[in-house]
Amino acid sequence: MPSLLEHNESIFAPKIAAKLKAASDKASRDFRSDVVTVPTEGMMEVKLAILNATFNDDIYDPEGDPSVKALEAKIMELTGKEAALWTMSGTQGNQICLRTHLTQPPHSVLLDHRAHIQCWESGALPVFSQASVTTVHPKNGVFLTLEDVKANMTADGNIHFPPTRVVALENTLSGTILPLQEARRISDFVRSFPVPEDCKPVAMHLDAARVFDGVAGEGVQLREYAACFDSLSICLAKGLGAPMGSVIAGTKPFIERAKWYRKMFGGGTRQPGMMAAAALAALENAVQKLPGVHAMTKRVAFELEKLGYLFALPVQTNMIVLDLEAVGIPGSALVEYCSRSNLATFPSGRLVFHHQVTEEVSQALISALGRLMKDKNDGVKLSDEELQSGCS
Ligand SMILES: *Cc1c(COP(=O)(O)O)cnc(C)c1O
């Protein structure tokens, strides 16, 4: 959308402009997740998009809502999928996709043991889809390979075991990339896995919450990546900065059926155009910023390594996962030292970067972690309490 405003001119009253600035300053100091991103004064497109959005009822109006449709069309174009559907959250998107693929038990879903679908969705899968899961530990410690999947597929024919009907992968997973080549190998194998005559082929689902980070980090096309999957669930409210929402994508019949489950799971909405328009503007604004975010993350990781920190996973996109146990630092000490510098972190040691983190704040993070490491080495007693971590 062409800017209707002179650069730096605010369309908002000073009080609202100040509120937006405060929200973005707060986000810039928050390393818990990239869900903390907010629309900023610099993202005029997002706010204008909300004002320009359509107000159709996404359920009553037979043609749906134009702003929602524009967002869905953009995701179809980017993924090369036939159809797409706006959902309230990434959890809802994943659960709708799995429910749509699965018919009736006995059936199971194969996934990484750390998968969001398995670990962070309140146990939704057995509730909504009556599905068992097969959790797999990747042999290489980072991403699932064809060999891992092959060794854990459950075939039809033995009444003790629920056959695998969906293989659900995740890219990125804790900031690490599942390479395109591996996704292709897995996909070719899974889609031709033998099933009984009256059964659909085993489906490939991607928890694509951060797939834009994944493909930008690997330097591949989203379309090529999406071609390996029958369904994807893409988050718009993480590093892309939308206020809320996800989009799922797949074939036309798949999405038509998914609409029933979206309604059933409480995801049918009345005037979602404002949120969808904001999400589309955020998407168009933020994707190009991801390589810069990844570069900043790697620079910080390099500095932390020099300070003596170790990493639990390779730093490939916008996350650093510190191995705090290996360096003998309790998670609560990390939270405390960061909060002294007005920085928010989770005790798990996962540091997430996004386009609202400034160079200055990343320096403040390095300094805080430098003080922590120095005190630890000097034998200062560090706080060690149980604190809760999030993940999303
Ligand atoms: C954030 C996230 C989701 C969805 O989370 P919501 O909070 O429900 O939007 C799904 N998968 C992964 C890998 C995520 O990081």
The ligand as an ORCA input file, in Angstrom:
! r2SCAN-3c Opt
* xyz 0 1
  C       4.575    -20.575     18.460
  C       4.558    -21.903     17.878
  C       3.357    -22.517     17.541
  C       2.004    -21.895     17.792
  O       1.875    -21.237     18.971
  P       0.614    -20.298     19.320
  O       1.095    -19.632     20.547
  O      -0.531    -21.195     19.509
  O       0.403    -19.373     18.170
  C       3.415    -23.742     16.936
  N       4.599    -24.332     16.675
  C       5.772    -23.772     16.991
  C       7.045    -24.463     16.638
  C       5.793    -22.543     17.601
  O       6.967    -21.985     17.922
*
